[in-house]
């Protein structure tokens, strides 16, 4: 509700915010377009080299679409950890325990 009210007001801030978001959208679109172009070129190359398995992996990437990684894990008690730094610390702790033989 609040966003609708702000968006209807023609203020300097709303125009700047609109321009900023539009710029970000164009930037993301350009990056995605370039990534798809590279993927298509790789598919073309693997097709010409008759690397069937790799070709179909790339086909499935296009068919299934992008699935972002979820940057979270659980702490020892099972609570979700979402901060990037804490997630990395938790993974380091987990693998340290595995490698050193210290586990629950």
Secondary structure, 3 states (H helix, E strand, C coil): CHHHHHHHCCCHHHHHHHHHHHHHHHHHHHHHHHHHHHHHHHHHHHHHCCCHHHHHHHHHHHHHCCCCCCCCEECCCCCEECCHHHHHHHHHHHHHHHHHCCCC
